[in-house]
C-alpha cells in the first residue's frame, strides 16, 4: 500500500537535494533520523577493487539542512549522525545549535584504511553522534556506546562510505517502534532503508546522485 507524507511518497528513495526535500516534509512528521552526510574531509576511496568518484559536497561542512531536520523531527525523537574524529568538533558545534547531544557512539570496525601507512595508526573506528529532540527513551536493555560491527567486504560496496545494515538495525531497534517513519537524508548505498524495511518501519530517503539512487533501489528490491 502506497502512502504519502506531505508531498512525498513513503518507502521511496527520492532523487533530490536534501535541502529541497526536507522543505516538502511536514513539521513534526518524522520519528527517527539516520544521517550519513558528507563529512567535509574531501574523501576519496582508496579501494583497489572498486573505484568511486568523489562524494559531492565533501569539501565543506555541509550543515545547512540541520534546521529543517530539527523542524521535521517529532518531540521525543532521535537523530543519529555519522562523522569522523577529525571533523567531530565541527559537527558537534553545528548539531548542538538545535539538538541535545547525548552520546558519541564509537563504531569499532575491522582494521584497515589508507593514509600514512608507516607514520600513523591504522584507522579502525568512526563516530556516531546520538542526539535527541526533547526526552527520548531508548528501547530495551542499556548497551555500551562502543559498537563492534565488521565493515562490509570491499567487493560488496556500491558506495564509497557504505555502512553495514546491522548498524542501522541497531539504531532502529533502540530508537523507534514498528510503523514509525525513518528519515534517511543521505541514502548512499541504501542500507538504512533496507534495515527499515526489514524491521517494519516506513522511510523517506533522499540522494542527490542518480547512480546511487538506482543502485540502492536494486538493493532494496532484493532485501528480504
Secondary structure, 3 states (H helix, E strand, C coil): CCCEECCEECCEEEECCHHHHHHCCCCCCEEEEEECCCCCCCCCCCCCCCCCCCCCCCCCCCCCCHHHHHHHEEEEEEEEEEECHHHHHHHHHHHCCCCEEEEEEEEECCCCCCCCCCCCCCCCEEEEEEEECCCCCCCCCCCCCEEECCCCCHHHCCCCCCCCHHHHHHHHHHHCCCCCEEEECCCCCCHHHHHHHHCCCEEEEEECCHHHHHHHHHHHHHCC
